[in-house]
């Protein structure tokens, strides 16, 4: 299928089918083109081992200012918006250029995730009617209830649906 990456499973399937079928048939059964089948036969490493890790496409434009200035600003005011940081950096360093907005936003978001203020975590609870019951016993001996002059040692049982 065009535009889709070939998985390790598809490659192993091709190599298994290749023992009984020719390359075009084995590639079709594995779910990709004949050209991909021939390309895999030429380099039989699994696709997961072929992928190189992605590196930077260009030099970091914030390399000299992020730790020195931006982190200092965020430490002093952790809830400062990234657009305000961006505008302040353009005011201080006009040579940075307008194309660094997304870089500033991304770097500020990463800094907040690791070193920013603690975030409140909420676990919502959904109680479906009739699904959960609450049950409780209460010891009533302390009330001093008597029946025909004899103390009544008893408990009350309480049950309700959540």
N, C-alpha and C positions, 0 to 999 in steps of 0.2 A: 504494500500500500504506500503510495507516495507521501513523503513528508514525515513518515513515522520512523523512529529509531528501531534498529534490529536488536532484539534482546538476546541475552545469553541462551535462553531456552530455545529460541528459534534457531540459533546457530548450532546448538547440540542436536536439534531435530534434523537440520540440514545434513550434518555429518553422519547421523545414523541412516537417514534415507539415501544418502550418497552411496552407501554400500550396495544397495539393490537397484537404484534408479540413476539415470544420468543427471547432470547438473540442472538443466532447465526444469525437469519434472520434480526433482527434489526441492528446488527453490520455490516452485509454485506450491507444493504441498506444505512447505514451511511458512509460506505467506509473504514472500517478497520476490523481487524481479530476478530474472536470469543473470543480469549484469551484477547484481549484488551477490548472487551465488558464486559466480566466478571470482569476484573480488574477495570473498571470504575464503575460497579455496586457496587463493594466492597468499593470504595472511591468516592462518587458522587460530590466531589468538582470540579469546572471547572479547566482545565489544566493551565489557566493563573494564578490562585491563588496558584497552587502547586509548581511552579518554585521558587526555592530559588535563591537569588542574588549570583552571582559568587564572591567569595573572592579570595585573593591571594593564589597561590599554594605553594609558598616558600617565605622566608623572603626577603625583598627588599635589593639587594646587594649594592645599591647606597644610602641607607638611610643616612649614615654619611658623604658622600661627595657631594651629589647633591646640596643642598642649600649652603653649605660652599664654594665649589670650582667651580662646573660646572656653577651655576647661575652667579657667579662672572666673570667667563671667558666669558659667553655669553653676559653679560651686557657690558663688555668692548669691545667685538668684536661680534656684533649680527649676522654677516653673516659667522661666523666660521662654517665649516662643522662638522657634528656630528662624522665623522670618525676621524677627527683631535682631537676632544674632547676625544673620546674613546682611541686613542693612547696615549694622554697625561695622562689620568687617569691610564692606564696600566704602564706608565713610573713612575708616582708618587706613585702608589699603586699596586705593583706586586701581592699582595695577592688577588686582586679582581678576577683574572682569566679571561680567554679569552671568557667565555660564556656570557659576559654582553653586547656584541656589540648591539644586537637588543634592549636591555633594554635602553641603552644610546640613541640610535636613536629614540626610541619611546618617551622617556622623553624629549629629546631636541625638538622634533616635537610638543609635547604638550606645552612646555614652550613657543615656538615661536608663537603658535596659540593664547595664552592668553596674554603674556607679550612681545612678540618680536616686531620688527620694523613694521611700517604700510606697508601694501602691496597695490600696485596700483591695482585698480579695473577698468576693461574695459567692457563696455556693447556694444557689436558689433551690428551694425545696418545693416540689410540687406534690400535693396530697390529693390523690384521686378519691372521690367519695366511695366509701364502702370497701376500700382496698386495705386500709390500715386501721387497727383498733388499739385503743389505749385501755389498759386494765390496771386496777389498783385495789389493794386490801388495806383497811384501816382498823387497827386494834382499838376496841371500844371499852376495854376493861377499866380505864382510868375515869370513866364517867360515873361509875358507881351505880349502875342500873341494877335494880333488884326485882325479882319475881317471887311473890309469896314469901318475902323476907330473905330469900337466898340471892347472893350476888350472881348476876348473869355475865358469864365470861363469853364474849362474842366478838365477831368481826363483821365489818360491812364490806361488801364487794361492789366496786364501781366499774362500769364498762361504758365506753362511748367510742363512736367512730370518729376518726380524725377529720 
